[in-house]
Amino acid sequence: MKIWIIILTILLIVSNIFWMYTIVDEGITYTYHKSSYERLEKRESIYKLFAMTYIDTLSKSETEKLAYELFDKSDILKKSNNLYIYNIKIK
């Protein structure tokens, strides 16, 4: 009988450790997702400002140069002599 109490106590402790780990992991994941979403919102606001302010007044080469200064290289695509930022055609 004592062996069963010891085994059940160990299983309870292991189970509690597992659930604590799961809760902490979910909290960390939520924090990273929130941070990623905030970065995305910031990029979107920068893009809107960029689009409203400069697109119509700059030449194509100036627009491209400014885009490379403001955005990550991974967000900019040059394809068929067109410039895309966040998969949106600019010029």
Gaussian input, Z-matrix of N, CA and C with variables (Angstrom, degrees):
# hf/3-21g

backbone

0 1
 N
 C     1     B1
 C     2     B2     1     A1
 N     3     B3     2     A2     1     D1
 C     4     B4     3     A3     2     D2
 C     5     B5     4     A4     3     D3
 N     6     B6     5     A5     4     D4
 C     7     B7     6     A6     5     D5
 C     8     B8     7     A7     6     D6
 N     9     B9     8     A8     7     D7
 C    10    B10     9     A9     8     D8
 C    11    B11    10    A10     9     D9
 N    12    B12    11    A11    10    D10
 C    13    B13    12    A12    11    D11
 C    14    B14    13    A13    12    D12
 N    15    B15    14    A14    13    D13
 C    16    B16    15    A15    14    D14
 C    17    B17    16    A16    15    D15
 N    18    B18    17    A17    16    D16
 C    19    B19    18    A18    17    D17
 C    20    B20    19    A19    18    D18
 N    21    B21    20    A20    19    D19
 C    22    B22    21    A21    20    D20
 C    23    B23    22    A22    21    D21
 N    24    B24    23    A23    22    D22
 C    25    B25    24    A24    23    D23
 C    26    B26    25    A25    24    D24
 N    27    B27    26    A26    25    D25
 C    28    B28    27    A27    26    D26
 C    29    B29    28    A28    27    D27
 N    30    B30    29    A29    28    D28
 C    31    B31    30    A30    29    D29
 C    32    B32    31    A31    30    D30
 N    33    B33    32    A32    31    D31
 C    34    B34    33    A33    32    D32
 C    35    B35    34    A34    33    D33
 N    36    B36    35    A35    34    D34
 C    37    B37    36    A36    35    D35
 C    38    B38    37    A37    36    D36
 N    39    B39    38    A38    37    D37
 C    40    B40    39    A39    38    D38
 C    41    B41    40    A40    39    D39
 N    42    B42    41    A41    40    D40
 C    43    B43    42    A42    41    D41
 C    44    B44    43    A43    42    D42
 N    45    B45    44    A44    43    D43
 C    46    B46    45    A45    44    D44
 C    47    B47    46    A46    45    D45
 N    48    B48    47    A47    46    D46
 C    49    B49    48    A48    47    D47
 C    50    B50    49    A49    48    D48
 N    51    B51    50    A50    49    D49
 C    52    B52    51    A51    50    D50
 C    53    B53    52    A52    51    D51
 N    54    B54    53    A53    52    D52
 C    55    B55    54    A54    53    D53
 C    56    B56    55    A55    54    D54
 N    57    B57    56    A56    55    D55
 C    58    B58    57    A57    56    D56
 C    59    B59    58    A58    57    D57
 N    60    B60    59    A59    58    D58
 C    61    B61    60    A60    59    D59
 C    62    B62    61    A61    60    D60
 N    63    B63    62    A62    61    D61
 C    64    B64    63    A63    62    D62
 C    65    B65    64    A64    63    D63
 N    66    B66    65    A65    64    D64
 C    67    B67    66    A66    65    D65
 C    68    B68    67    A67    66    D66
 N    69    B69    68    A68    67    D67
 C    70    B70    69    A69    68    D68
 C    71    B71    70    A70    69    D69
 N    72    B72    71    A71    70    D70
 C    73    B73    72    A72    71    D71
 C    74    B74    73    A73    72    D72
 N    75    B75    74    A74    73    D73
 C    76    B76    75    A75    74    D74
 C    77    B77    76    A76    75    D75
 N    78    B78    77    A77    76    D76
 C    79    B79    78    A78    77    D77
 C    80    B80    79    A79    78    D78
 N    81    B81    80    A80    79    D79
 C    82    B82    81    A81    80    D80
 C    83    B83    82    A82    81    D81
 N    84    B84    83    A83    82    D82
 C    85    B85    84    A84    83    D83
 C    86    B86    85    A85    84    D84
 N    87    B87    86    A86    85    D85
 C    88    B88    87    A87    86    D86
 C    89    B89    88    A88    87    D87
 N    90    B90    89    A89    88    D88
 C    91    B91    90    A90    89    D89
 C    92    B92    91    A91    90    D90
 N    93    B93    92    A92    91    D91
 C    94    B94    93    A93    92    D92
 C    95    B95    94    A94    93    D93
 N    96    B96    95    A95    94    D94
 C    97    B97    96    A96    95    D95
 C    98    B98    97    A97    96    D96
 N    99    B99    98    A98    97    D97
 C   100   B100    99    A99    98    D98
 C   101   B101   100   A100    99    D99
 N   102   B102   101   A101   100   D100
 C   103   B103   102   A102   101   D101
 C   104   B104   103   A103   102   D102
 N   105   B105   104   A104   103   D103
 C   106   B106   105   A105   104   D104
 C   107   B107   106   A106   105   D105
 N   108   B108   107   A107   106   D106
 C   109   B109   108   A108   107   D107
 C   110   B110   109   A109   108   D108
 N   111   B111   110   A110   109   D109
 C   112   B112   111   A111   110   D110
 C   113   B113   112   A112   111   D111
 N   114   B114   113   A113   112   D112
 C   115   B115   114   A114   113   D113
 C   116   B116   115   A115   114   D114
 N   117   B117   116   A116   115   D115
 C   118   B118   117   A117   116   D116
 C   119   B119   118   A118   117   D117
 N   120   B120   119   A119   118   D118
 C   121   B121   120   A120   119   D119
 C   122   B122   121   A121   120   D120
 N   123   B123   122   A122   121   D121
 C   124   B124   123   A123   122   D122
 C   125   B125   124   A124   123   D123
 N   126   B126   125   A125   124   D124
 C   127   B127   126   A126   125   D125
 C   128   B128   127   A127   126   D126
 N   129   B129   128   A128   127   D127
 C   130   B130   129   A129   128   D128
 C   131   B131   130   A130   129   D129
 N   132   B132   131   A131   130   D130
 C   133   B133   132   A132   131   D131
 C   134   B134   133   A133   132   D132
 N   135   B135   134   A134   133   D133
 C   136   B136   135   A135   134   D134
 C   137   B137   136   A136   135   D135
 N   138   B138   137   A137   136   D136
 C   139   B139   138   A138   137   D137
 C   140   B140   139   A139   138   D138
 N   141   B141   140   A140   139   D139
 C   142   B142   141   A141   140   D140
 C   143   B143   142   A142   141   D141
 N   144   B144   143   A143   142   D142
 C   145   B145   144   A144   143   D143
 C   146   B146   145   A145   144   D144
 N   147   B147   146   A146   145   D145
 C   148   B148   147   A147   146   D146
 C   149   B149   148   A148   147   D147
 N   150   B150   149   A149   148   D148
 C   151   B151   150   A150   149   D149
 C   152   B152   151   A151   150   D150
 N   153   B153   152   A152   151   D151
 C   154   B154   153   A153   152   D152
 C   155   B155   154   A154   153   D153
 N   156   B156   155   A155   154   D154
 C   157   B157   156   A156   155   D155
 C   158   B158   157   A157   156   D156
 N   159   B159   158   A158   157   D157
 C   160   B160   159   A159   158   D158
 C   161   B161   160   A160   159   D159
 N   162   B162   161   A161   160   D160
 C   163   B163   162   A162   161   D161
 C   164   B164   163   A163   162   D162
 N   165   B165   164   A164   163   D163
 C   166   B166   165   A165   164   D164
 C   167   B167   166   A166   165   D165
 N   168   B168   167   A167   166   D166
 C   169   B169   168   A168   167   D167
 C   170   B170   169   A169   168   D168
 N   171   B171   170   A170   169   D169
 C   172   B172   171   A171   170   D170
 C   173   B173   172   A172   171   D171
 N   174   B174   173   A173   172   D172
 C   175   B175   174   A174   173   D173
 C   176   B176   175   A175   174   D174
 N   177   B177   176   A176   175   D175
 C   178   B178   177   A177   176   D176
 C   179   B179   178   A178   177   D177
 N   180   B180   179   A179   178   D178
 C   181   B181   180   A180   179   D179
 C   182   B182   181   A181   180   D180
 N   183   B183   182   A182   181   D181
 C   184   B184   183   A183   182   D182
 C   185   B185   184   A184   183   D183
 N   186   B186   185   A185   184   D184
 C   187   B187   186   A186   185   D185
 C   188   B188   187   A187   186   D186
 N   189   B189   188   A188   187   D187
 C   190   B190   189   A189   188   D188
 C   191   B191   190   A190   189   D189
 N   192   B192   191   A191   190   D190
 C   193   B193   192   A192   191   D191
 C   194   B194   193   A193   192   D192
 N   195   B195   194   A194   193   D193
 C   196   B196   195   A195   194   D194
 C   197   B197   196   A196   195   D195
 N   198   B198   197   A197   196   D196
 C   199   B199   198   A198   197   D197
 C   200   B200   199   A199   198   D198
 N   201   B201   200   A200   199   D199
 C   202   B202   201   A201   200   D200
 C   203   B203   202   A202   201   D201
 N   204   B204   203   A203   202   D202
 C   205   B205   204   A204   203   D203
 C   206   B206   205   A205   204   D204
 N   207   B207   206   A206   205   D205
 C   208   B208   207   A207   206   D206
 C   209   B209   208   A208   207   D207
 N   210   B210   209   A209   208   D208
 C   211   B211   210   A210   209   D209
 C   212   B212   211   A211   210   D210
 N   213   B213   212   A212   211   D211
 C   214   B214   213   A213   212   D212
 C   215   B215   214   A214   213   D213
 N   216   B216   215   A215   214   D214
 C   217   B217   216   A216   215   D215
 C   218   B218   217   A217   216   D216
 N   219   B219   218   A218   217   D217
 C   220   B220   219   A219   218   D218
 C   221   B221   220   A220   219   D219
 N   222   B222   221   A221   220   D220
 C   223   B223   222   A222   221   D221
 C   224   B224   223   A223   222   D222
 N   225   B225   224   A224   223   D223
 C   226   B226   225   A225   224   D224
 C   227   B227   226   A226   225   D225
 N   228   B228   227   A227   226   D226
 C   229   B229   228   A228   227   D227
 C   230   B230   229   A229   228   D228
 N   231   B231   230   A230   229   D229
 C   232   B232   231   A231   230   D230
 C   233   B233   232   A232   231   D231
 N   234   B234   233   A233   232   D232
 C   235   B235   234   A234   233   D233
 C   236   B236   235   A235   234   D234
 N   237   B237   236   A236   235   D235
 C   238   B238   237   A237   236   D236
 C   239   B239   238   A238   237   D237
 N   240   B240   239   A239   238   D238
 C   241   B241   240   A240   239   D239
 C   242   B242   241   A241   240   D240
 N   243   B243   242   A242   241   D241
 C   244   B244   243   A243   242   D242
 C   245   B245   244   A244   243   D243
 N   246   B246   245   A245   244   D244
 C   247   B247   246   A246   245   D245
 C   248   B248   247   A247   246   D246
 N   249   B249   248   A248   247   D247
 C   250   B250   249   A249   248   D248
 C   251   B251   250   A250   249   D249
 N   252   B252   251   A251   250   D250
 C   253   B253   252   A252   251   D251
 C   254   B254   253   A253   252   D252
 N   255   B255   254   A254   253   D253
 C   256   B256   255   A255   254   D254
 C   257   B257   256   A256   255   D255
 N   258   B258   257   A257   256   D256
 C   259   B259   258   A258   257   D257
 C   260   B260   259   A259   258   D258
 N   261   B261   260   A260   259   D259
 C   262   B262   261   A261   260   D260
 C   263   B263   262   A262   261   D261
 N   264   B264   263   A263   262   D262
 C   265   B265   264   A264   263   D263
 C   266   B266   265   A265   264   D264
 N   267   B267   266   A266   265   D265
 C   268   B268   267   A267   266   D266
 C   269   B269   268   A268   267   D267
 N   270   B270   269   A269   268   D268
 C   271   B271   270   A270   269   D269
 C   272   B272   271   A271   270   D270

   B1=1.4434
   B2=1.5267
   B3=1.3369
   B4=1.4593
   B5=1.5261
   B6=1.3126
   B7=1.4671
   B8=1.5239
   B9=1.3404
   B10=1.4606
   B11=1.5270
   B12=1.2950
   B13=1.4673
   B14=1.5294
   B15=1.3177
   B16=1.4664
   B17=1.5292
   B18=1.3282
   B19=1.4688
   B20=1.5233
   B21=1.3096
   B22=1.4602
   B23=1.5354
   B24=1.3204
   B25=1.4625
   B26=1.5263
   B27=1.3213
   B28=1.4746
   B29=1.5309
   B30=1.3115
   B31=1.4654
   B32=1.5281
   B33=1.3131
   B34=1.4618
   B35=1.5294
   B36=1.3131
   B37=1.4721
   B38=1.5251
   B39=1.3249
   B40=1.4684
   B41=1.5284
   B42=1.3165
   B43=1.4581
   B44=1.5307
   B45=1.3180
   B46=1.4631
   B47=1.5205
   B48=1.3248
   B49=1.4684
   B50=1.5209
   B51=1.3205
   B52=1.4703
   B53=1.5295
   B54=1.3276
   B55=1.4640
   B56=1.5282
   B57=1.3246
   B58=1.4682
   B59=1.5286
   B60=1.3287
   B61=1.4644
   B62=1.5275
   B63=1.3216
   B64=1.4619
   B65=1.5197
   B66=1.3129
   B67=1.4720
   B68=1.5272
   B69=1.3240
   B70=1.4632
   B71=1.5321
   B72=1.3146
   B73=1.4610
   B74=1.5287
   B75=1.3103
   B76=1.4682
   B77=1.5255
   B78=1.3204
   B79=1.4607
   B80=1.5154
   B81=1.3060
   B82=1.4611
   B83=1.5219
   B84=1.3173
   B85=1.4632
   B86=1.5218
   B87=1.3158
   B88=1.4672
   B89=1.5249
   B90=1.3294
   B91=1.4629
   B92=1.5186
   B93=1.3372
   B94=1.4627
   B95=1.5275
   B96=1.3105
   B97=1.4655
   B98=1.5261
   B99=1.3110
   B100=1.4613
   B101=1.5223
   B102=1.3152
   B103=1.4593
   B104=1.5272
   B105=1.3071
   B106=1.4596
   B107=1.5227
   B108=1.3137
   B109=1.4605
   B110=1.5227
   B111=1.3398
   B112=1.4592
   B113=1.5214
   B114=1.3377
   B115=1.4741
   B116=1.5195
   B117=1.3266
   B118=1.4552
   B119=1.5264
   B120=1.3238
   B121=1.4659
   B122=1.5243
   B123=1.3177
   B124=1.4543
   B125=1.5240
   B126=1.3315
   B127=1.4667
   B128=1.5241
   B129=1.3187
   B130=1.4608
   B131=1.5267
   B132=1.3159
   B133=1.4659
   B134=1.5216
   B135=1.3284
   B136=1.4630
   B137=1.5295
   B138=1.3174
   B139=1.4575
   B140=1.5319
   B141=1.3155
   B142=1.4676
   B143=1.5210
   B144=1.3192
   B145=1.4583
   B146=1.5293
   B147=1.3026
   B148=1.4635
   B149=1.5242
   B150=1.3103
   B151=1.4609
   B152=1.5212
   B153=1.3216
   B154=1.4632
   B155=1.5234
   B156=1.3121
   B157=1.4566
   B158=1.5189
   B159=1.3189
   B160=1.4534
   B161=1.5268
   B162=1.2731
   B163=1.4652
   B164=1.5248
   B165=1.3003
   B166=1.4580
   B167=1.5240
   B168=1.3097
   B169=1.4606
   B170=1.5239
   B171=1.3174
   B172=1.4583
   B173=1.5179
   B174=1.3247
   B175=1.4599
   B176=1.5299
   B177=1.3269
   B178=1.4510
   B179=1.5302
   B180=1.3154
   B181=1.4654
   B182=1.5346
   B183=1.3106
   B184=1.4630
   B185=1.5282
   B186=1.3263
   B187=1.4622
   B188=1.5218
   B189=1.3259
   B190=1.4679
   B191=1.5296
   B192=1.3079
   B193=1.4622
   B194=1.5280
   B195=1.3218
   B196=1.4651
   B197=1.5254
   B198=1.3182
   B199=1.4632
   B200=1.5258
   B201=1.3368
   B202=1.4628
   B203=1.5269
   B204=1.3118
   B205=1.4632
   B206=1.5247
   B207=1.3295
   B208=1.4634
   B209=1.5248
   B210=1.3208
   B211=1.4563
   B212=1.5168
   B213=1.3145
   B214=1.4585
   B215=1.5217
   B216=1.3185
   B217=1.4600
   B218=1.5316
   B219=1.3188
   B220=1.4616
   B221=1.5295
   B222=1.3324
   B223=1.4692
   B224=1.5189
   B225=1.3323
   B226=1.4649
   B227=1.5132
   B228=1.3315
   B229=1.4553
   B230=1.5167
   B231=1.3290
   B232=1.4626
   B233=1.5210
   B234=1.3173
   B235=1.4615
   B236=1.5190
   B237=1.3037
   B238=1.4733
   B239=1.5336
   B240=1.3094
   B241=1.4660
   B242=1.5405
   B243=1.3334
   B244=1.4659
   B245=1.5255
   B246=1.3081
   B247=1.4625
   B248=1.5234
   B249=1.3317
   B250=1.4626
   B251=1.5289
   B252=1.3232
   B253=1.4587
   B254=1.5189
   B255=1.3377
   B256=1.4662
   B257=1.5348
   B258=1.3039
   B259=1.4661
   B260=1.5220
   B261=1.3099
   B262=1.4583
   B263=1.5207
   B264=1.3102
   B265=1.4511
   B266=1.5421
   B267=1.3306
   B268=1.4526
   B269=1.5203
   B270=1.3018
   B271=1.4729
   B272=1.5020
   A1=111.43
   A2=116.95
   A3=120.11
   A4=111.31
   A5=117.17
   A6=121.46
   A7=110.71
   A8=116.58
   A9=120.56
   A10=111.35
   A11=117.32
   A12=120.99
   A13=109.58
   A14=116.17
   A15=120.54
   A16=110.55
   A17=116.69
   A18=121.26
   A19=110.52
   A20=118.11
   A21=121.58
   A22=111.51
   A23=117.32
   A24=121.21
   A25=110.49
   A26=116.30
   A27=120.94
   A28=109.99
   A29=118.00
   A30=121.10
   A31=111.16
   A32=117.20
   A33=121.33
   A34=110.90
   A35=116.58
   A36=120.71
   A37=110.63
   A38=117.70
   A39=121.59
   A40=110.35
   A41=116.96
   A42=121.25
   A43=110.92
   A44=117.33
   A45=120.60
   A46=111.75
   A47=117.63
   A48=121.01
   A49=109.98
   A50=116.91
   A51=120.51
   A52=110.92
   A53=117.63
   A54=120.68
   A55=111.81
   A56=118.01
   A57=120.96
   A58=109.97
   A59=116.32
   A60=120.69
   A61=110.15
   A62=117.54
   A63=122.09
   A64=111.31
   A65=117.30
   A66=121.79
   A67=110.55
   A68=117.11
   A69=120.98
   A70=110.12
   A71=117.06
   A72=121.09
   A73=111.28
   A74=117.64
   A75=121.08
   A76=111.01
   A77=116.99
   A78=120.34
   A79=111.90
   A80=117.18
   A81=121.13
   A82=110.34
   A83=117.16
   A84=121.29
   A85=110.67
   A86=117.47
   A87=121.71
   A88=110.64
   A89=116.74
   A90=120.62
   A91=111.23
   A92=117.44
   A93=120.49
   A94=111.29
   A95=117.69
   A96=120.41
   A97=111.01
   A98=116.64
   A99=120.99
   A100=110.52
   A101=117.05
   A102=121.65
   A103=110.75
   A104=116.38
   A105=121.05
   A106=110.65
   A107=117.23
   A108=121.58
   A109=111.10
   A110=116.98
   A111=120.21
   A112=111.56
   A113=116.73
   A114=120.30
   A115=110.52
   A116=116.47
   A117=120.48
   A118=111.02
   A119=117.01
   A120=120.38
   A121=110.76
   A122=117.47
   A123=121.15
   A124=110.44
   A125=116.52
   A126=120.13
   A127=110.90
   A128=116.21
   A129=120.33
   A130=110.92
   A131=117.02
   A132=119.40
   A133=110.83
   A134=117.30
   A135=120.32
   A136=109.82
   A137=116.05
   A138=119.98
   A139=110.94
   A140=116.75
   A141=119.64
   A142=110.69
   A143=116.00
   A144=120.16
   A145=110.24
   A146=115.93
   A147=122.27
   A148=110.61
   A149=115.96
   A150=120.81
   A151=111.72
   A152=117.02
   A153=120.07
   A154=112.22
   A155=117.00
   A156=120.05
   A157=113.13
   A158=117.48
   A159=119.11
   A160=117.22
   A161=118.83
   A162=119.96
   A163=113.04
   A164=116.75
   A165=119.26
   A166=113.57
   A167=117.65
   A168=120.16
   A169=113.47
   A170=118.83
   A171=121.10
   A172=112.09
   A173=114.66
   A174=119.46
   A175=108.58
   A176=115.69
   A177=120.14
   A178=111.44
   A179=117.68
   A180=120.03
   A181=111.15
   A182=117.54
   A183=120.71
   A184=110.90
   A185=115.81
   A186=120.55
   A187=110.14
   A188=115.94
   A189=120.37
   A190=111.05
   A191=117.25
   A192=121.37
   A193=110.87
   A194=116.42
   A195=120.72
   A196=111.35
   A197=116.73
   A198=120.70
   A199=110.65
   A200=116.71
   A201=119.67
   A202=112.24
   A203=117.23
   A204=119.82
   A205=111.56
   A206=117.78
   A207=121.30
   A208=114.53
   A209=117.71
   A210=121.35
   A211=111.45
   A212=115.67
   A213=120.76
   A214=109.02
   A215=115.11
   A216=119.51
   A217=111.35
   A218=116.21
   A219=120.02
   A220=112.22
   A221=117.96
   A222=121.51
   A223=112.68
   A224=117.09
   A225=122.04
   A226=109.20
   A227=115.34
   A228=121.04
   A229=109.30
   A230=115.75
   A231=120.90
   A232=107.17
   A233=115.18
   A234=119.31
   A235=108.35
   A236=116.70
   A237=122.85
   A238=111.13
   A239=115.89
   A240=122.17
   A241=112.68
   A242=116.92
   A243=122.25
   A244=108.65
   A245=115.93
   A246=122.12
   A247=108.82
   A248=116.07
   A249=122.10
   A250=108.93
   A251=115.88
   A252=121.67
   A253=106.30
   A254=115.63
   A255=121.55
   A256=110.70
   A257=116.10
   A258=123.98
   A259=113.21
   A260=117.26
   A261=122.02
   A262=108.32
   A263=116.24
   A264=120.33
   A265=109.76
   A266=115.17
   A267=120.69
   A268=110.54
   A269=117.39
   A270=121.42
   A271=110.20
   D1=-39.76
   D2=179.87
   D3=-63.39
   D4=-34.62
   D5=-179.13
   D6=-63.70
   D7=-38.57
   D8=179.48
   D9=-67.39
   D10=-37.73
   D11=178.30
   D12=-65.08
   D13=-42.16
   D14=179.05
   D15=-64.64
   D16=-44.79
   D17=179.87
   D18=-63.29
   D19=-45.89
   D20=179.92
   D21=-64.85
   D22=-37.34
   D23=177.51
   D24=-64.37
   D25=-43.71
   D26=177.83
   D27=-63.29
   D28=-43.68
   D29=178.49
   D30=-62.65
   D31=-39.86
   D32=177.80
   D33=-62.72
   D34=-44.82
   D35=179.16
   D36=-63.92
   D37=-44.89
   D38=178.87
   D39=-62.52
   D40=-42.77
   D41=178.53
   D42=-61.96
   D43=-44.38
   D44=178.89
   D45=-63.50
   D46=-39.70
   D47=177.06
   D48=-62.89
   D49=-42.55
   D50=178.71
   D51=-60.22
   D52=-46.39
   D53=-178.76
   D54=-68.09
   D55=-34.84
   D56=175.66
   D57=-63.95
   D58=-43.73
   D59=177.89
   D60=-60.79
   D61=-43.53
   D62=179.84
   D63=-60.70
   D64=-43.16
   D65=-179.57
   D66=-65.33
   D67=-44.88
   D68=178.99
   D69=-63.66
   D70=-42.21
   D71=179.27
   D72=-62.63
   D73=-41.41
   D74=177.42
   D75=-63.61
   D76=-39.29
   D77=178.28
   D78=-64.13
   D79=-42.58
   D80=178.49
   D81=-65.38
   D82=-43.69
   D83=178.87
   D84=-60.98
   D85=-43.02
   D86=178.15
   D87=-60.70
   D88=-42.58
   D89=179.67
   D90=-61.94
   D91=-44.26
   D92=178.51
   D93=-64.46
   D94=-40.84
   D95=178.62
   D96=-63.96
   D97=-41.84
   D98=179.07
   D99=-63.21
   D100=-43.31
   D101=178.81
   D102=-63.44
   D103=-41.87
   D104=178.94
   D105=-63.69
   D106=-41.88
   D107=179.20
   D108=-64.86
   D109=-40.22
   D110=178.06
   D111=-63.90
   D112=-39.65
   D113=176.27
   D114=-62.95
   D115=-40.53
   D116=179.09
   D117=-63.44
   D118=-43.07
   D119=177.56
   D120=-62.35
   D121=-40.27
   D122=179.63
   D123=-64.10
   D124=-44.51
   D125=177.72
   D126=-61.12
   D127=-41.00
   D128=-179.65
   D129=-63.35
   D130=-41.95
   D131=179.73
   D132=-67.65
   D133=-37.69
   D134=176.64
   D135=-64.04
   D136=-41.98
   D137=179.52
   D138=-61.89
   D139=-44.54
   D140=-179.92
   D141=-61.39
   D142=-43.46
   D143=177.98
   D144=-62.13
   D145=-44.53
   D146=178.11
   D147=-58.96
   D148=-47.83
   D149=-177.10
   D150=-65.69
   D151=-43.67
   D152=-176.90
   D153=-70.83
   D154=-31.46
   D155=-171.41
   D156=-90.12
   D157=-45.64
   D158=-164.66
   D159=-112.20
   D160=-21.73
   D161=-169.57
   D162=-57.43
   D163=-47.62
   D164=-174.66
   D165=-75.18
   D166=-24.03
   D167=-173.42
   D168=-93.15
   D169=-17.95
   D170=-175.74
   D171=-100.89
   D172=154.87
   D173=173.52
   D174=-74.94
   D175=172.31
   D176=-177.49
   D177=-63.45
   D178=-42.33
   D179=-179.26
   D180=-69.19
   D181=-37.06
   D182=177.46
   D183=-66.95
   D184=-40.13
   D185=178.13
   D186=-62.23
   D187=-43.29
   D188=179.58
   D189=-64.01
   D190=-44.31
   D191=179.19
   D192=-60.86
   D193=-45.44
   D194=179.59
   D195=-65.57
   D196=-37.97
   D197=178.99
   D198=-61.76
   D199=-41.76
   D200=178.98
   D201=-68.77
   D202=-24.09
   D203=176.29
   D204=-78.44
   D205=-35.38
   D206=-174.13
   D207=-90.04
   D208=-30.74
   D209=-171.77
   D210=-115.47
   D211=159.84
   D212=173.63
   D213=-67.02
   D214=149.29
   D215=179.70
   D216=-60.71
   D217=-31.26
   D218=-178.71
   D219=-70.83
   D220=-17.54
   D221=-179.59
   D222=-89.74
   D223=-8.83
   D224=-175.32
   D225=-111.53
   D226=136.40
   D227=179.55
   D228=-133.90
   D229=129.52
   D230=172.49
   D231=-106.12
   D232=120.96
   D233=-177.07
   D234=-145.98
   D235=128.62
   D236=177.84
   D237=51.87
   D238=47.20
   D239=178.04
   D240=60.38
   D241=23.18
   D242=175.57
   D243=-119.25
   D244=154.18
   D245=179.23
   D246=-111.12
   D247=127.50
   D248=179.19
   D249=-120.41
   D250=133.03
   D251=172.49
   D252=-123.07
   D253=124.40
   D254=-175.55
   D255=53.46
   D256=41.54
   D257=178.69
   D258=62.28
   D259=22.41
   D260=176.01
   D261=-113.70
   D262=126.10
   D263=-177.19
   D264=-69.92
   D265=126.88
   D266=-179.47
   D267=-99.79
   D268=-60.46
   D269=178.51
   D270=-143.25

